[in-house]
Amino acid sequence: METKVYGYVRVSSRDQNEERQVLAMRQFGIPDERIFIEKQSGKDFNRPVYLALVRKLKPGDVLVIKSIDRLGRNYLESMDQWRMITREKKAAIVVLEVALLDTRISKDLTGILISDIVLQLLSYVAETEREFIRSRQREGIAAARARGVRFGAKPKDRPECYQECAEKWQSGSISARAAAKECGVSHKTFLRWVRKDAETRQ
């Protein structure tokens, strides 16, 4: 049976460029039709392109990734996927940036042990980095909020007719929906404005 070599390329968002990874796969000798490109976060393995690639793997095939975090950023799940591919699927994995992570040449017990230790370390580092980034983002958002920075959609400006419509609604001459329509906003937005006005007057 012919051994097939596949490349897996992943970037986290659509505006990131995958070209460096693709170039590394071509330099390894992988034809374009066997390079699988995915633009999705590595937080878990519910990724359609990755799952389709894994289904293709047969015993003796080789999966090539540029770095361990391209496989995934979840430490435990990355370990599970590594074991599933190498032990259940009996395919090999090559991580281009780490020479020790090439299961084609680590068939003996010592080689497998070294490979597993390096994998655990790199997977742990990848997830720790991800958690660190999340923590910094949370701290940054909290600090910005403390400074009065507001997040989310910019509040709509109230149209000139709002005050008149609000008075009509309060007097009962029109419904809230009719008032919202006149103001050109949703029913929910109109009621939020009215509630905010009432809170301000209290």
C-alpha positions in Angstrom: 0.0 0.0 0.0 1.3 3.4 -1.0 2.4 5.6 2.0 0.7 9.1 1.7 2.1 12.2 3.3 -0.4 14.9 4.3 0.2 18.4 5.5 -2.1 20.2 8.0 -2.0 24.0 8.0 -4.0 26.0 10.5 -4.4 29.7 11.2 -6.8 31.0 13.9 -8.6 33.6 11.8 -9.5 34.4 8.2 -7.2 37.5 8.1 -4.1 35.5 9.1 -1.8 34.4 6.4 -1.1 30.6 6.0 1.5 31.0 3.3 4.6 30.3 5.5 3.1 27.0 6.6 2.1 26.1 3.1 5.6 26.9 1.8 7.1 24.6 4.6 4.8 21.8 3.4 5.8 22.2 -0.2 9.5 22.2 0.8 8.9 19.0 2.6 7.7 17.6 -0.7 3.9 17.5 -0.1 1.8 18.2 -3.2 -0.8 20.9 -2.9 -3.7 18.4 -3.2 -2.5 16.8 0.1 -2.1 20.1 2.0 -5.2 20.7 4.2 -5.7 24.3 5.2 -8.0 25.4 8.0 -8.9 28.8 9.3 -10.2 28.1 12.7 -9.2 28.4 16.4 -7.1 25.6 17.9 -9.0 25.7 21.2 -10.6 22.3 20.4 -10.6 19.6 17.7 -14.1 20.2 16.4 -12.7 21.4 13.1 -14.2 20.0 9.9 -11.0 20.1 7.8 -8.9 18.5 10.5 -11.5 15.7 11.1 -11.7 15.0 7.4 -7.9 14.7 7.2 -7.7 12.3 10.1 -10.4 10.1 8.5 -8.1 9.8 5.5 -5.1 8.6 7.5 -4.2 4.9 6.9 -1.5 2.9 8.7 1.9 4.1 7.5 0.7 7.5 6.3 2.4 10.6 7.6 0.8 13.8 9.0 3.1 16.9 8.8 2.5 20.0 10.9 4.9 23.1 11.1 4.6 23.4 14.9 2.8 21.6 17.7 0.4 24.5 18.3 -0.9 24.1 14.7 -2.3 20.8 15.8 -4.1 22.4 18.7 -3.8 24.5 21.8 -5.6 22.3 24.3 -2.9 20.3 26.2 -4.9 17.2 27.1 -6.8 17.0 23.8 -3.6 17.4 21.8 -2.1 14.5 23.7 -5.2 12.4 23.0 -5.1 13.2 19.3 -1.3 12.4 19.1 -1.9 9.0 20.7 -4.9 8.3 18.5 -3.1 9.1 15.3 0.2 7.3 16.1 -1.2 4.3 18.1 -4.7 3.7 16.8 -4.4 4.9 13.3 -0.8 3.7 13.2 0.2 6.8 11.1 3.3 8.9 11.8 3.5 12.6 12.8 6.3 15.0 11.8 6.6 18.4 13.5 8.9 20.4 11.3 10.1 22.8 14.0 11.1 20.0 16.4 13.3 17.3 15.1 12.6 15.0 18.0 8.9 15.0 17.2 9.2 12.7 14.1 7.6 9.4 14.9 8.9 7.9 11.7 12.3 7.6 13.3 11.3 7.0 16.9 10.0 3.4 16.8 12.1 2.0 19.7 11.1 2.4 23.3 13.6 5.2 24.1 12.6 7.1 21.0 8.9 6.9 21.9 9.6 8.0 25.5 11.7 11.0 24.3 9.0 11.9 21.8 6.2 11.7 24.4 8.2 13.8 26.9 8.9 16.5 24.3 5.3 16.5 23.1 3.9 16.8 26.7 6.2 19.7 27.4 5.4 21.6 24.1 1.7 21.0 24.4 1.8 22.3 28.0 3.7 25.4 26.9 1.2 26.0 24.1 -1.8 25.8 26.4 -0.1 27.8 29.1 0.6 30.6 26.6 -3.0 30.5 25.5 -4.2 30.9 29.1 -1.7 33.7 29.6 -3.1 35.6 26.6 -6.6 35.1 27.9 -5.6 36.4 31.3 -3.9 39.4 29.9 -7.0 40.1 27.7 -9.3 39.9 30.8 -7.0 42.2 32.8 -6.8 44.7 29.9 -10.6 44.7 29.6 -11.1 45.2 33.3 -8.5 48.1 33.4 -10.2 49.7 30.4 -13.6 49.5 32.0 -12.2 51.0 35.2 -11.0 53.9 33.0 -14.5 54.3 31.6 -13.9 52.7 28.3 -17.1 51.1 27.0 -17.2 48.0 24.9 -19.8 46.7 22.5 -21.9 48.5 19.9 -21.9 52.3 20.1 -25.3 53.5 21.6 -27.7 54.9 19.0 -28.1 58.6 19.0 -31.7 59.7 19.8 -33.5 61.3 16.9 -35.0 64.8 17.2 -38.5 63.4 17.4 -37.7 61.1 20.4 -38.8 63.5 23.2 -42.1 64.2 21.5 -42.7 60.5 20.9 -41.8 59.6 24.5 -44.3 62.2 25.7 -47.0 60.8 23.4 -46.3 57.3 24.7 -46.3 58.4 28.4 -49.7 60.1 27.8 -51.0 57.0 26.2 -51.8 58.5 22.8 -49.5 56.1 21.0 -48.1 52.6 21.7 -44.4 52.0 22.4 -44.1 50.2 19.1 -45.6 53.1 17.2 -43.3 55.5 19.0 -40.3 53.3 18.2 -41.3 53.2 14.5 -41.5 57.0 14.4 -38.0 57.2 15.9 -36.7 54.6 13.4 -35.5 52.2 16.1 -36.5 48.9 17.6 -39.2 48.6 20.2 -36.5 47.4 22.7 -34.3 50.4 22.0 -37.1 52.8 22.5 -38.1 51.3 25.9 -34.5 51.2 27.0 -34.2 55.0 26.3 -37.4 55.6 28.3 -36.2 53.5 31.2 -32.8 55.3 31.2 -34.6 58.7 31.3 -36.7 57.6 34.2 -33.7 56.4 36.1 -31.9 59.7 35.5 -34.9 61.6 36.9 -34.9 59.6 40.1 
